[in-house]
Amino acid sequence: MMRPQMAGRKTKKVSENEVISLREDLMVLTKIRLNTFVLITTLFGYILASKSVSGVWVADWWQLLHTILGTAAAAFGSAAFNQLMEIQQDSQMKRTANRPLPSNRMNVVTAFAIGWILSAFGVIHLGAKVGTWSAYLAALTIVTYVFIYTPMKRKSSTNTLVGAIPGAIPPVIGWVAAGGNWNDGEAWYLFALLFLWQLPHFVAINWLCREEYEDAGYIMWSNGDVSGKKTARLALIFSACLAALAPLACLPGIEYANWTFGIGGAAAGIYMCYLAVKFSKAGTRESSRGLFLFTLLYLPLALGLLAFCWK
């Protein structure tokens, strides 16, 4: 009488493990951790537009919820399509070989269905509940990320510039969702901030993983850059542009934010330049990792300060 009960308990335990494994695979397939930045920047764009358009920080909580839901679905769906197109390359890199598709824990039909349903739902939901421009921008993000950036990684090192475009669109989605226009100067400023931030962030990752990228056949700026000097030079250029962008928001005739952001944002960008120079001189994984970690810290600091100083 005891054996059937024990067997039943064992079956239940296996079932629970399978559920946990499936949940983790779905999180990896949709790149939930990476796409958290997408949702944060969308929220940020919405909040700033609400302040600019209506004078209050968040004018419509339901509108915000629909914006986040639609943007999240579109981002998750595009991540699934990205991995569908890179199964072979992912299988050749240690950090991605255990993803659900290259490890054969999930078949391509299931992943395609997930990507299609999420992407379609995201764009349609934004169009129906938020506005046509939010839907157009979400669709542009998917097209650029999946059909231009992803195949371009195997053809040209300028893919990093192209890949920064879909990463910079989410705050603009939030901006237009809250009543702003896509061609507002503020919307383009937010786009530029996210675009430039991604470049030193990604070149640091490129260098840290350059051997894996080379083995997988990706053409990246850091390929063959053993000393790190080329990568550090690029990081320095992009960091300098980021430092110069902060005070631009405070100039007469623009005045998106006060000079607290102009000075603070410039100081953070200059410190990033210092880390790039330090990386150039040392050429070590530790110095590159220091640059990479600061880029992670820079974004919430810059966004928080900009929100505080926004006029």
RARA-V74578 format. One record per pair of residues at least 6 apart in sequence whose C-alpha atoms are under 7 Angstrom apart, sorted by the first residue. I is the first residue (numbers start at 1). J is the second residue. If there is no record, write none. Layout:
I&J ; I&J
//
This chain:
25&100 ; 28&99 ; 29&79 ; 29&80 ; 29&100 ; 30&76 ; 30&77 ; 30&79 ; 30&80 ; 31&76 ; 31&79 ; 35&75 ; 38&170 ; 39&68 ; 39&72 ; 41&170 ; 41&171 ; 42&170 ; 42&171 ; 42&173 ; 42&174 ; 43&174 ; 44&171 ; 45&171 ; 45&172 ; 45&174 ; 45&175 ; 46&174 ; 46&175 ; 46&177 ; 46&178 ; 47&57 ; 47&58 ; 48&57 ; 48&307 ; 49&175 ; 49&178 ; 49&179 ; 49&180 ; 50&56 ; 50&57 ; 50&58 ; 50&59 ; 50&178 ; 51&57 ; 53&179 ; 53&180 ; 63&130 ; 66&126 ; 66&129 ; 66&130 ; 67&126 ; 67&130 ; 67&174 ; 67&177 ; 70&122 ; 70&123 ; 70&125 ; 70&126 ; 71&122 ; 71&138 ; 73&118 ; 73&119 ; 73&121 ; 73&122 ; 74&118 ; 74&119 ; 74&122 ; 74&123 ; 74&138 ; 76&118 ; 77&114 ; 77&115 ; 77&116 ; 77&118 ; 77&119 ; 78&115 ; 78&119 ; 78&142 ; 78&146 ; 80&111 ; 80&115 ; 81&112 ; 81&115 ; 81&146 ; 82&146 ; 82&150 ; 84&108 ; 87&101 ; 87&102 ; 88&102 ; 89&216 ; 90&96 ; 90&97 ; 90&102 ; 91&97 ; 91&102 ; 92&216 ; 93&212 ; 93&216 ; 97&103 ; 100&106 ; 101&107 ; 101&108 ; 123&135 ; 123&138 ; 123&139 ; 124&135 ; 126&134 ; 126&135 ; 127&134 ; 127&135 ; 130&177 ; 131&177 ; 133&176 ; 134&173 ; 134&176 ; 134&177 ; 137&173 ; 141&166 ; 141&169 ; 144&166 ; 145&163 ; 145&166 ; 149&159 ; 149&162 ; 149&163 ; 152&159 ; 153&159 ; 153&218 ; 153&219 ; 154&217 ; 154&218 ; 154&219 ; 155&219 ; 156&219 ; 157&219 ; 157&220 ; 157&221 ; 164&195 ; 164&198 ; 165&195 ; 167&195 ; 168&191 ; 168&194 ; 168&195 ; 169&191 ; 171&190 ; 171&191 ; 172&182 ; 172&187 ; 172&191 ; 175&187 ; 176&182 ; 186&256 ; 193&242 ; 196&238 ; 196&242 ; 197&242 ; 199&238 ; 200&235 ; 200&238 ; 200&239 ; 201&292 ; 201&295 ; 203&231 ; 203&235 ; 204&288 ; 204&291 ; 204&292 ; 205&292 ; 206&220 ; 206&222 ; 207&222 ; 207&231 ; 208&285 ; 210&222 ; 210&223 ; 214&223 ; 221&231 ; 222&231 ; 227&283 ; 228&280 ; 228&283 ; 229&280 ; 232&276 ; 232&277 ; 232&279 ; 232&280 ; 235&276 ; 236&273 ; 236&276 ; 236&277 ; 239&269 ; 239&272 ; 239&273 ; 240&269 ; 240&270 ; 240&273 ; 242&269 ; 243&265 ; 243&266 ; 243&267 ; 243&269 ; 243&270 ; 244&266 ; 246&261 ; 246&262 ; 246&265 ; 246&266 ; 247&262 ; 247&263 ; 247&266 ; 249&255 ; 249&256 ; 249&257 ; 249&262 ; 250&256 ; 250&257 ; 250&258 ; 250&259 ; 250&262 ; 256&310 ; 256&311 ; 257&306 ; 257&309 ; 257&310 ; 257&311 ; 258&309 ; 258&310 ; 260&309 ; 261&305 ; 261&306 ; 261&309 ; 265&302 ; 268&298 ; 272&291 ; 275&291 ; 276&291 ; 278&287 ; 279&287 ; 279&288
//
